[in-house]
Amino acid sequence: MIGYLIRRLLAAVAILAVISAVTFFLFFALPGDPGRVDCGRVCTPQQLAAIHHTLGLDHPIVVQYWNFIKGIFVGRDYTQADQKVHCGVPCFGYSTVNHQPVWHTLIQRFPATISLALGAATIFLIVGVGFGVVSALRSQTWLDRLGIGFTVFGSSLQIFVVGPILIQLLVRDWHVMPPPQYVPITRDPVGWFKGLLLPWLVLAMVFMAFYARLTRAQMLETMGEDFIRAGRARGVSSRLLHFKHTGRATLSPIITVFGLDLAGLLSGAIITESTFNIQGLGRLALTSVQQSDLSIMMATVLMGAVLILIANVIVDLVYSVIDPRVRASQLT
């Protein structure tokens, strides 16, 4: 197990190194001058040269990349107004728009994204899997047909359509729910819950239909396997059979999809955050694209890559716990 974990971590580090190199060269080696974003429309050659020196853009592109990587692990010094300014670990550079350290901006936005992602993920995982299990155990009944109709309806929903409609009805017209907003949980736990309830429900509504359909299909497939029929023939109770065998076999694909979905949400739910005006990583990534803030854009891409790689490693470890065949393959 330890050797398998080390191999997976080394592979993740190698993949992250490739992603960081490709992302950096795409943003900084392609035609265009990142310094002009900071300089503005009226920009003299002297001002542009000063900005290049401040951001380190006057070095060769390979040296710029090395300084960028070095800054992440040991920090980096910048020259501003003929004075050295130290950017602490991890240093992703300075924003060319707000002139703040990129890492400081990411840390400010990340709690809102975490709150949105974890709350919605909890809802769509529990409700979606629950619908799928009930639909599979009551196959060809009215409950199953209701579940199928729910998945078809939910799969057709779009956040940017459902969100504004529910805001208009539930918040402005009927006053059933408070306006969606992010309040730090450390400051006001009740306000945090109320402000994110509607975004959680809308985001979960879209995902839970997929999880219900996936769970139903996997359970029906597993219930038709030979080992399930053999268990019934030996007199094993249906509850034990479904809980111990069918459930564990169904978990594998669900865990895979859930790990990647959660990592994607943590790296920024752009549509949801834009719809409900939540200042998280997704909204930050969208704003950085609109403002051509390359440092922020690159940092959000790298953070998303890190979260997805971590999710893949965790999913592989969970696989080895719930599936004996995976453990056996690790030992060979």
N, C-alpha and C positions, 0 to 999 in steps of 0.2 A: 504493500500500500504506500509506504513512504517513497519507494523508488518511483512508483507510478506518479505520485504527486509531484516529485521533483522534475520528472520528465515533462509533465503538463505545464508546470510553472516556467521551465526553461523555454518550452515552445511558445508560451504566451509572451514571454519577454522578447523573443526573437520576432514574433509577429508585430508586437508593439513598436519595436525598433524600425521595422520596415514601414509601418503605417506613419510613424513620426517623420521619417525621411521623405516619403512620398508627399505627405501633407505639406511639409515645410517647403519643398522645392516647387510644388504646385502653386503655393501662395507667393513665394518670394523670388523664384527664378523665372517665372513667366513674364512676358512683356508687361510693362506697367511700373509705376513708381509708388511704393507704399508711402513714401515721405510726402507726396503731394496731398494726401488726405489730411495730414496734420497741418500742412502749409496753407491750405485754402486756395481760393481762386486766384487771388493776387499774390504771386509768389516770386520773389527775386531769386536768382541763382545763389546768392549768399545765404538767404534764409533756408533754401533747400539743402545746401551743403551743411549748414549747422544742424538741421534736423537729421540728416544722414549720419552725422557724427554722433549725435545724441543717441540715436537708436541703433547704432552699430551697422548701418546699412552701407557704409563706405568701405567695408571689408569684402573680400571675395566670398561668394555664396557658400563655399565649403566651410570657411572660417565662421560665417554667420551661423550655420547649422551647428557647428561644434560649440560655439558660445551659447546657443540656445539650449542644447542638451546639458552642457556644463552648468548653466544657470538653474536647471531643474533640480540638480542634485547637490550643488555646493553654493548656489547663489551667484550673483553677477553684479558688476559695477557699471553704472551708466554715468555719462557726463552731461550735466544740465547746468547751463549758465556758468561754464568753466568750473563747476564743482562736481565732485564725485558723489553719486547717490547709490547706496547699496540696495539691491533688490534681494530680499531674503529667500531662503529655501521654502517651498519650490518657486522658482522665478520663471514665469511664462512671459516676461516682458511687460511693457507698458502699453496701455490702450492709446491709440492715436487720436481718439475722440475725447475721452474724459480725462486723459493723462494720469490715470490711476493704475496701480499694479493689477495685472490681469487676474492673478490668483485671488487678490482681495475682492475683486468683483465677482468671481465665481463663488467664493465662499458666502458672499452676501445673498446670492440668488439660489444657492443649492438647497437651503432648508425648505423653501416654498415648493421646489420640485420634489423633494423627498416626501413631504406631506401629501402632495397631490398623488404621487405614484403609489405610495404604500396604502393609502386609504382606498383608492380605486381598486388596487390589486387585491386587497382583502375582500372587497365586495364581489368583484367578478369571479374570483376563484371559488369562494364558498357557494355563491348562488349558482354560478354556471355549472360547476361540478355536481352540485346537488340536483339541479334540474336534469342533468345528463344521467345521473344514477337512477333517479326515479323513473325517467323515461325508458331506460333500458330494462329495469326490473318489471315495469308494467308495459312491456312491448305489446303493440297492437290494441291498446286500450285507449280510452278517451284521454287519459293522462299523457300517454305517448303522443297522441295527435296534438294535444295542447302544447307539449314540449317542442314538437317539430314546427308548429306554427310560430312559437316564440322565437326559435332560432332563425327562421326565415325572416321574420319581422325585424329582429335585432340586427341581423347581418346587413340589412338594407339601410340602416340608420347612418347618418353622417353627423359628426359633432358640430360642424359649423352650421348645420341646419337645425338640429334639435336644440342646441344650446341657446341661441337667441330666442327661439320660440318659448322655451321653458322660462327663460328670464322674463320675457314679456308677460307670460301668463301667471307664473307662480310668484314672481317678485313684484312686478309693477301693477298688475291688474288685481290679482286675488290677495296679495300680501300674505301668502302662505309661508314663504321662506325668506330669509334675509338676503340682502344683496351679496353675491359671491365676492369674496376678497380673502386675502391671506393675512392672518394675524399670527405672529409667533406664538407657539404653544407655551413657551416659558412666560409670556406676558399675560395671556388670557386664554386658558384652555377651552373655555366655553365658546368664546368668540372664534377661536381657531376651528373648532368643530362646525359651528354654524356657517362660517364663511366658506368652508370647503365642501359642505354637504352636497350642494347642487353640482359642482364640478365633479365630485366623486361619482354621483349617480349617473351623470351623463356619460362620463368616460367609461364607467363599468358597464353601462347598458350596451355599448358597442362591443366590448370584449366578451361579456358573459355569454352572448349567443354563440360565439365560436367555441368556447369551452364546453358549453352544454352539448353542442353537436359532436365535438371531438370525444367527450367522455361517453356519450351514448354509443357512438360507432365502435370505440375500443372495447367497451364492456360487452356489446353484442358479439363482437368477434371472439373475445376471450371466452365467453360463455359457451361458444360452439366448439371449443378445443377438446381434444381427447381426454386430457387430464381432468377437466371439469366433469365430463360425463363419467369417467372412472370414479371420481369422488362421489358422485351421486349414486353410482352402483354399489359402492361400499357402505352407503348409508350415512355419509357425512351430511350434517345439517346444512340447509341452504344459507343460513346466516354465517356460519363458520366458513363455508365454501366461498361465499362472495367476499367476506371480510379478509380472509387470509390469502386467498389465491387470486380471485378475480380482481380484487382491488389493487393488489400489488402489481399485477401484470398491466393494469390500466394506468397506473401511476407514471410509468416510464415516459410515454410520449407527452403526457400532461406536464411533467416536470421540465422536459426539454423546452416546450413552447413557453411555459411560464417564466423560466429563467431568462430567456431572450426577450420576452415582452417586458418583464420588469426592468431589465437593463436598459431597454429602449426608452421606457418611461422615465427612468432616473436620469438618462442623458438629455432629457428634454421633450416634453409633450407639447410640441410647437402649436398645433391647432387648438388644443384645449386651453393652453395658457393664453393664447391670443384671443380666443373667444370670450374667456372670462376675465381678461385683463389681470392675470396673475404674473407677477414679475419673477419668473423662474428662469431656468437655463434655456428652455425652449424659446421663450420670449427674448432672452438675451441673444441667442443665436440668430433669430430673425432680425433683430435690430442691428446686429453687427454686419449682417449681409447688406441691409439697406444703407448703412453708413460706411461701408467698405472698411470696417475696422478689422484688419487682417489678424492682428494678435488675438483678439477675442474669438474670431472665427476659428483659428487654428487650435486654440485652447479648448473650445467646446467640442471640436471634432476629436481631439485626443482624449478628452474626458469620456466621451461616448465610447471610444474604442476600448479604453481601460475597463469601463463598467461591463461591456459586453464580454471581454476576455475573462474578467473575474466571474461573471455569470456562467460561462462555459466551464471553467474549472470546478465551480461549485456543483454544477449539474453532473459532471462526470463523477465527482465524489459521492453524490447522493445515489447515482446509478449503482455504484459499487456496494452500497449499503442495502438497497432494495432488490437488486437482481444478482443472484449467485453466479449467473453465467458471466457477468462482467468481472466479478472477483476472480473467477477461474482464468479468464483471459489475461488478467493483469499478472498472474503468477507465471504464465508461460512466456 
